[in-house]
């Protein structure tokens, strides 16, 4: 028990150290892990199910693996991209609280007008990061709290788009293509299992079989 407590404590410390400053990143990785474990469970369930014929498993297992890969990659790429965009908007000051904007104005970056806030025309926000400012400590608590919130919102929007729109479309397209290949392969296997006399074609064999069974019903 003491060993388990130490392991659990070390795990909590690692998670807090790595993901504490960025909760959105933790949500992304836990989401990816959830998709991966779910897909692995589906594959395992098919593999150990004795009621599913071996021929079907040959096609169902790769299809589940493909679906799992789409789930994981779509979720990770979409959520990471939107989260990165939201993070950039916050770090550049394009998204900011009034307190952060006032800090930027006092630093000569934003200008406050009667109609609101505007940015300097010649200022390159693509390379600007509030954290790199020499007086960043003055706004650090406000900035980090706001940015973490923006990151979480971006991650949430990305996960909604991925899980409810993008992933289903990709999965349906992949499943349709995979189903056509599976049906063609299963049909090929069924054809290979058909036994008919050697030396004649399958068409001739079908005609002979039809004549045999139809003639048995005739009465003179």
ABEGO torsion letter per residue (X at the ends): XAAAAAAAAAAAAAAAAAAAABAAAAAAAAAAAAAAAAAAAAAAAAAABAABBAAAAAAAAAAAAAAAAAAAAAAAAAAAAAAAAAAAAAAAGABBBAAAAAAAAAAGABBBBAAEBBBBAABBAAABBAAABAAAAAAAAAAAAAAAAAAAAAAAAAAAAAAAAAAAAAAAAAAAAAAAAAAAAAAAAAAAABBBBBGBBAAAAAAAAAAAAAAAABBX
